[in-house]
Amino acid sequence: MRFSITIPAYKAQFLREAIESVVAQTYTNWELIIVDDCSPENLHAIVMPYLTDSRVSYYRNEKNCGAANVVDNWNICLGYSMGDYVICMGDDDRLLPCCLAEYKALIEHHPGLNVYHAWSQIINEKNDVILLQSPRPQWESAISFIWNRWENRRDQYIGDFCYRTEYLKGAGGYYKLPLAWGSDDITAILASKEKGIANTQTLCFQYRQNSLTITSSAHFAEMKLEAVLAQYSWYVRFLNGIDSLTLSEPDASYYKTIWNVSKKHFKSIDRQCIDAFKGNPLKVVYWHRRLACFGFSALLYVKWYIASLLNLFIKHKI
């Protein structure tokens, strides 16, 4: 069993740690593929000492995919992958030493699935563990996965997942959304639709929460809204395509609950909406129409409008 670990790289700060975490794996049948997304930083200098290991490969894109199209670089990495299973980790994340060994054991216990998930820690810039993902059952259905994601799981990332490479390439790669906002969830749901998803019961992965990530940036609020609307439309189509009468318990209950809370789940974007409207009150009307599907109240739009005006007043000292 061979694993392809891919790093779509742009930032230099933690890249060495990410690479070292792969080299330190107790299971050694892996390849590491690093794709430099035309970074202005000298990533090659960081990677070069590791290229003496035949398992490590480095590529550099001629053109930057950019934050909006970050999934494109995920899929470029996937295209280079030759392993049986593939993991796409961030350039600031870390695999714990047991990660691949745990995945191997999980795959052998649940053979034939298209996706597996690693129980993860969230770390900060100082490598302190600041949060643990909620525990998950060793196996669950796609419906259970969605329900638990919306109700109990607030932290989940692309690096948490391990995919059967043949499946993922055949499916067209990672599902693309602006900023990859929700791409990890939808890719995993599609992969688990037929056979479910298996979860490690041992901590295997560390996601780094820091100010440099796209998730943490306040500069892409409108693009995030576009991605949330696209997600909502996707979930509606996906759920409509499921025959609820064929679902077993508790999936039938999960399915009903998911429909009931879907708008509430996506309605939680109101703070991002406010950020998007600051400095341009005219966008209120545009977004009022776009977000009508979530049933936002008129009072909330008034709040956004006032926030925009106040921000405009402060900015220009009207």
C-alpha positions as a Python dict, from the first residue, in 0.01 Angstrom:
ca = {
    (1, 'M'): (0, 0, 0),
    (2, 'R'): (160, 324, -116),
    (3, 'F'): (53, 673, -5),
    (4, 'S'): (92, 994, -201),
    (5, 'I'): (122, 1293, 29),
    (6, 'T'): (79, 1616, -163),
    (7, 'I'): (159, 1969, -51),
    (8, 'P'): (18, 2250, -269),
    (9, 'A'): (271, 2504, -143),
    (10, 'Y'): (281, 2883, -141),
    (11, 'K'): (404, 2991, 204),
    (12, 'A'): (756, 2922, 328),
    (13, 'Q'): (715, 2978, 702),
    (14, 'F'): (614, 2626, 809),
    (15, 'L'): (695, 2428, 493),
    (16, 'R'): (1004, 2263, 642),
    (17, 'E'): (798, 2136, 936),
    (18, 'A'): (536, 1996, 699),
    (19, 'I'): (802, 1808, 501),
    (20, 'E'): (974, 1681, 817),
    (21, 'S'): (643, 1542, 941),
    (22, 'V'): (622, 1326, 628),
    (23, 'V'): (983, 1211, 651),
    (24, 'A'): (921, 1110, 1015),
    (25, 'Q'): (642, 864, 931),
    (26, 'T'): (677, 519, 1088),
    (27, 'Y'): (523, 371, 771),
    (28, 'T'): (772, 435, 494),
    (29, 'N'): (602, 340, 166),
    (30, 'W'): (509, 691, 56),
    (31, 'E'): (585, 959, -200),
    (32, 'L'): (583, 1330, -125),
    (33, 'I'): (478, 1568, -401),
    (34, 'I'): (530, 1941, -348),
    (35, 'V'): (382, 2178, -604),
    (36, 'D'): (503, 2537, -567),
    (37, 'D'): (218, 2762, -682),
    (38, 'C'): (457, 3017, -834),
    (39, 'S'): (530, 3154, -488),
    (40, 'P'): (730, 3478, -451),
    (41, 'E'): (916, 3307, -165),
    (42, 'N'): (1209, 3072, -228),
    (43, 'L'): (1038, 2741, -159),
    (44, 'H'): (1289, 2549, -369),
    (45, 'A'): (1566, 2632, -122),
    (46, 'I'): (1360, 2471, 155),
    (47, 'V'): (1275, 2162, -50),
    (48, 'M'): (1616, 2107, -212),
    (49, 'P'): (1785, 1918, 77),
    (50, 'Y'): (1504, 1661, 70),
    (51, 'L'): (1531, 1591, -303),
    (52, 'T'): (1811, 1343, -236),
    (53, 'D'): (1529, 1113, -118),
    (54, 'S'): (1384, 951, -431),
    (55, 'R'): (1042, 957, -268),
    (56, 'V'): (1031, 1340, -274),
    (57, 'S'): (936, 1536, -587),
    (58, 'Y'): (916, 1913, -643),
    (59, 'Y'): (731, 2100, -917),
    (60, 'R'): (668, 2469, -973),
    (61, 'N'): (364, 2607, -1155),
    (62, 'E'): (441, 2853, -1434),
    (63, 'K'): (139, 3060, -1330),
    (64, 'N'): (-7, 3115, -985),
    (65, 'C'): (-348, 2955, -936),
    (66, 'G'): (-433, 3217, -675),
    (67, 'A'): (-647, 3205, -364),
    (68, 'A'): (-975, 3193, -554),
    (69, 'N'): (-862, 2889, -752),
    (70, 'V'): (-661, 2711, -484),
    (71, 'V'): (-841, 2384, -563),
    (72, 'D'): (-674, 2392, -905),
    (73, 'N'): (-340, 2338, -735),
    (74, 'W'): (-485, 2057, -523),
    (75, 'N'): (-580, 1887, -849),
    (76, 'I'): (-242, 1955, -1009),
    (77, 'C'): (-90, 1774, -711),
    (78, 'L'): (-337, 1490, -759),
    (79, 'G'): (-233, 1461, -1123),
    (80, 'Y'): (125, 1384, -1018),
    (81, 'S'): (18, 1125, -759),
    (82, 'M'): (110, 762, -826),
    (83, 'G'): (16, 606, -490),
    (84, 'D'): (-286, 394, -406),
    (85, 'Y'): (-412, 661, -166),
    (86, 'V'): (-361, 1036, -161),
    (87, 'I'): (-354, 1299, 114),
    (88, 'C'): (-354, 1674, 40),
    (89, 'M'): (-203, 1863, 333),
    (90, 'G'): (-141, 2234, 378),
    (91, 'D'): (209, 2380, 359),
    (92, 'D'): (180, 2463, 729),
    (93, 'D'): (16, 2141, 853),
    (94, 'R'): (182, 1833, 1004),
    (95, 'L'): (125, 1460, 995),
    (96, 'L'): (179, 1294, 1330),
    (97, 'P'): (437, 1011, 1301),
    (98, 'C'): (169, 740, 1321),
    (99, 'C'): (-55, 890, 1051),
    (100, 'L'): (17, 661, 756),
    (101, 'A'): (43, 351, 976),
    (102, 'E'): (-300, 430, 1122),
    (103, 'Y'): (-447, 488, 777),
    (104, 'K'): (-303, 156, 658),
    (105, 'A'): (-463, -28, 951),
    (106, 'L'): (-795, 151, 897),
    (107, 'I'): (-796, 70, 525),
    (108, 'E'): (-725, -295, 597),
    (109, 'H'): (-1009, -302, 850),
    (110, 'H'): (-1251, -123, 612),
    (111, 'P'): (-1128, -218, 263),
    (112, 'G'): (-1285, -82, -52),
    (113, 'L'): (-1393, 262, 72),
    (114, 'N'): (-1314, 572, -129),
    (115, 'V'): (-1235, 798, 165),
    (116, 'Y'): (-1088, 775, 515),
    (117, 'H'): (-1053, 1040, 782),
    (118, 'A'): (-785, 1113, 1043),
    (119, 'W'): (-874, 1234, 1393),
    (120, 'S'): (-695, 1568, 1419),
    (121, 'Q'): (-552, 1832, 1646),
    (122, 'I'): (-562, 2205, 1575),
    (123, 'I'): (-234, 2380, 1655),
    (124, 'N'): (-126, 2744, 1658),
    (125, 'E'): (183, 2914, 1519),
    (126, 'K'): (385, 2801, 1823),
    (127, 'N'): (283, 2435, 1771),
    (128, 'D'): (63, 2442, 2081),
    (129, 'V'): (-245, 2219, 2058),
    (130, 'I'): (-541, 2453, 2100),
    (131, 'L'): (-829, 2224, 2001),
    (132, 'L'): (-917, 1863, 1929),
    (133, 'Q'): (-1167, 1753, 1669),
    (134, 'S'): (-1469, 1580, 1815),
    (135, 'P'): (-1437, 1199, 1823),
    (136, 'R'): (-1604, 1010, 1539),
    (137, 'P'): (-1729, 654, 1495),
    (138, 'Q'): (-1498, 415, 1315),
    (139, 'W'): (-1742, 406, 1024),
    (140, 'E'): (-2037, 626, 925),
    (141, 'S'): (-2256, 693, 624),
    (142, 'A'): (-2249, 1009, 412),
    (143, 'I'): (-2578, 1121, 571),
    (144, 'S'): (-2436, 1074, 920),
    (145, 'F'): (-2125, 1261, 808),
    (146, 'I'): (-2330, 1564, 696),
    (147, 'W'): (-2548, 1568, 1006),
    (148, 'N'): (-2253, 1544, 1243),
    (149, 'R'): (-2058, 1805, 1047),
    (150, 'W'): (-2338, 2057, 1085),
    (151, 'E'): (-2430, 1974, 1442),
    (152, 'N'): (-2108, 1876, 1617),
    (153, 'R'): (-1800, 1923, 1402),
    (154, 'R'): (-1682, 2280, 1366),
    (155, 'D'): (-1328, 2198, 1258),
    (156, 'Q'): (-1250, 1990, 951),
    (157, 'Y'): (-996, 2040, 674),
    (158, 'I'): (-876, 1893, 347),
    (159, 'G'): (-564, 1749, 512),
    (160, 'D'): (-779, 1535, 742),
    (161, 'F'): (-881, 1309, 455),
    (162, 'C'): (-718, 1024, 267),
    (163, 'Y'): (-871, 926, -69),
    (164, 'R'): (-839, 626, -293),
    (165, 'T'): (-643, 783, -575),
    (166, 'E'): (-813, 594, -857),
    (167, 'Y'): (-1155, 704, -733),
    (168, 'L'): (-1059, 1068, -688),
    (169, 'K'): (-900, 1098, -1032),
    (170, 'G'): (-1200, 925, -1188),
    (171, 'A'): (-1433, 1168, -1012),
    (172, 'G'): (-1253, 1465, -1166),
    (173, 'G'): (-1052, 1554, -858),
    (174, 'Y'): (-1135, 1769, -560),
    (175, 'Y'): (-1464, 1958, -589),
    (176, 'K'): (-1393, 2318, -680),
    (177, 'L'): (-1545, 2615, -500),
    (178, 'P'): (-1405, 2970, -465),
    (179, 'L'): (-1127, 2977, -203),
    (180, 'A'): (-1186, 2602, -156),
    (181, 'W'): (-1459, 2718, 85),
    (182, 'G'): (-1647, 2393, 144),
    (183, 'S'): (-1453, 2193, -114),
    (184, 'D'): (-1320, 1956, 152),
    (185, 'D'): (-1670, 1874, 279),
    (186, 'I'): (-1829, 1818, -61),
    (187, 'T'): (-1538, 1610, -191),
    (188, 'A'): (-1564, 1383, 115),
    (189, 'I'): (-1944, 1355, 91),
    (190, 'L'): (-1928, 1252, -274),
    (191, 'A'): (-1658, 996, -195),
    (192, 'S'): (-1861, 852, 95),
    (193, 'K'): (-2199, 851, -78),
    (194, 'E'): (-2198, 483, -176),
    (195, 'K'): (-1976, 315, 84),
    (196, 'G'): (-1945, 558, 375),
    (197, 'I'): (-1632, 689, 545),
    (198, 'A'): (-1403, 532, 807),
    (199, 'N'): (-1238, 739, 1081),
    (200, 'T'): (-921, 671, 1275),
    (201, 'Q'): (-961, 642, 1650),
    (202, 'T'): (-608, 772, 1709),
    (203, 'L'): (-490, 1131, 1664),
    (204, 'C'): (-298, 1142, 1335),
    (205, 'F'): (-296, 1493, 1189),
    (206, 'Q'): (-232, 1854, 1294),
    (207, 'Y'): (-399, 2144, 1120),
    (208, 'R'): (-229, 2477, 1180),
    (209, 'Q'): (-454, 2772, 1257),
    (210, 'N'): (-274, 3095, 1179),
    (211, 'S'): (-331, 3444, 1046),
    (212, 'L'): (-187, 3364, 701),
    (213, 'T'): (-450, 3110, 596),
    (214, 'I'): (-731, 3196, 355),
    (215, 'T'): (-979, 3081, 618),
    (216, 'S'): (-853, 3346, 859),
    (217, 'S'): (-847, 3628, 605),
    (218, 'A'): (-1113, 3898, 611),
    (219, 'H'): (-1029, 4010, 255),
    (220, 'F'): (-1241, 3751, 76),
    (221, 'A'): (-1580, 3799, 243),
    (222, 'E'): (-1779, 3836, -80),
    (223, 'M'): (-1603, 3542, -243),
    (224, 'K'): (-1685, 3333, 65),
    (225, 'L'): (-2049, 3432, 27),
    (226, 'E'): (-2043, 3316, -334),
    (227, 'A'): (-1898, 2986, -218),
    (228, 'V'): (-2161, 2948, 55),
    (229, 'L'): (-2440, 3005, -196),
    (230, 'A'): (-2283, 2748, -427),
    (231, 'Q'): (-2259, 2504, -136),
    (232, 'Y'): (-2623, 2554, -45),
    (233, 'S'): (-2733, 2487, -403),
    (234, 'W'): (-2514, 2176, -413),
    (235, 'Y'): (-2659, 2036, -88),
    (236, 'V'): (-3015, 2094, -212),
    (237, 'R'): (-2938, 1899, -530),
    (238, 'F'): (-2757, 1625, -340),
    (239, 'L'): (-3033, 1575, -83),
    (240, 'N'): (-3305, 1587, -350),
    (241, 'G'): (-3125, 1304, -528),
    (242, 'I'): (-3155, 1071, -229),
    (243, 'D'): (-3455, 841, -191),
    (244, 'S'): (-3527, 878, 180),
    (245, 'L'): (-3744, 564, 177),
    (246, 'T'): (-3435, 352, 112),
    (247, 'L'): (-3243, 491, 410),
    (248, 'S'): (-3191, 287, 722),
    (249, 'E'): (-3224, 420, 1073),
    (250, 'P'): (-3078, 646, 1199),
    (251, 'D'): (-2999, 783, 849),
    (252, 'A'): (-3367, 853, 785),
    (253, 'S'): (-3376, 1069, 1099),
    (254, 'Y'): (-3050, 1238, 1007),
    (255, 'Y'): (-3185, 1309, 659),
    (256, 'K'): (-3499, 1476, 792),
    (257, 'T'): (-3304, 1684, 1041),
    (258, 'I'): (-3056, 1796, 776),
    (259, 'W'): (-3341, 1938, 566),
    (260, 'N'): (-3486, 2114, 871),
    (261, 'V'): (-3162, 2284, 970),
    (262, 'S'): (-3009, 2348, 626),
    (263, 'K'): (-3110, 2713, 602),
    (264, 'K'): (-3014, 2775, 965),
    (265, 'H'): (-2674, 2622, 901),
    (266, 'F'): (-2596, 2848, 605),
    (267, 'K'): (-2761, 3148, 769),
    (268, 'S'): (-2469, 3162, 1010),
    (269, 'I'): (-2282, 3360, 744),
    (270, 'D'): (-2440, 3693, 850),
    (271, 'R'): (-2116, 3822, 1007),
    (272, 'Q'): (-1934, 3763, 678),
    (273, 'C'): (-2214, 3948, 504),
    (274, 'I'): (-2156, 4251, 723),
    (275, 'D'): (-1785, 4241, 642),
    (276, 'A'): (-1864, 4227, 270),
    (277, 'F'): (-2097, 4526, 285),
    (278, 'K'): (-1873, 4758, 485),
    (279, 'G'): (-1773, 5057, 277),
    (280, 'N'): (-2030, 4996, 1),
    (281, 'P'): (-2396, 5025, 110),
    (282, 'L'): (-2514, 4974, -249),
    (283, 'K'): (-2421, 4606, -219),
    (284, 'V'): (-2699, 4557, 35),
    (285, 'V'): (-2963, 4539, -238),
    (286, 'Y'): (-2753, 4299, -447),
    (287, 'W'): (-2691, 4062, -159),
    (288, 'H'): (-3048, 4091, -34),
    (289, 'R'): (-3159, 3926, -358),
    (290, 'R'): (-2878, 3671, -360),
    (291, 'L'): (-2939, 3558, -1),
    (292, 'A'): (-3318, 3552, -14),
    (293, 'C'): (-3307, 3171, -11),
    (294, 'F'): (-3188, 3181, 350),
    (295, 'G'): (-3484, 3388, 468),
    (296, 'F'): (-3290, 3674, 624),
    (297, 'S'): (-3517, 3925, 794),
    (298, 'A'): (-3555, 4286, 682),
    (299, 'L'): (-3422, 4393, 1023),
    (300, 'L'): (-3094, 4216, 953),
    (301, 'Y'): (-3054, 4403, 624),
    (302, 'V'): (-3116, 4730, 806),
    (303, 'K'): (-2839, 4632, 1048),
    (304, 'W'): (-2602, 4558, 758),
    (305, 'Y'): (-2697, 4885, 589),
    (306, 'I'): (-2632, 5090, 903),
    (307, 'A'): (-2301, 4910, 958),
    (308, 'S'): (-2201, 4998, 603),
    (309, 'L'): (-2294, 5364, 647),
    (310, 'L'): (-2110, 5391, 977),
    (311, 'N'): (-1801, 5236, 826),
    (312, 'L'): (-1823, 5475, 530),
    (313, 'F'): (-1865, 5769, 768),
    (314, 'I'): (-1562, 5671, 977),
    (315, 'K'): (-1347, 5595, 674),
    (316, 'H'): (-1411, 5928, 499),
    (317, 'K'): (-1489, 6134, 811),
    (318, 'I'): (-1809, 6259, 650),
}
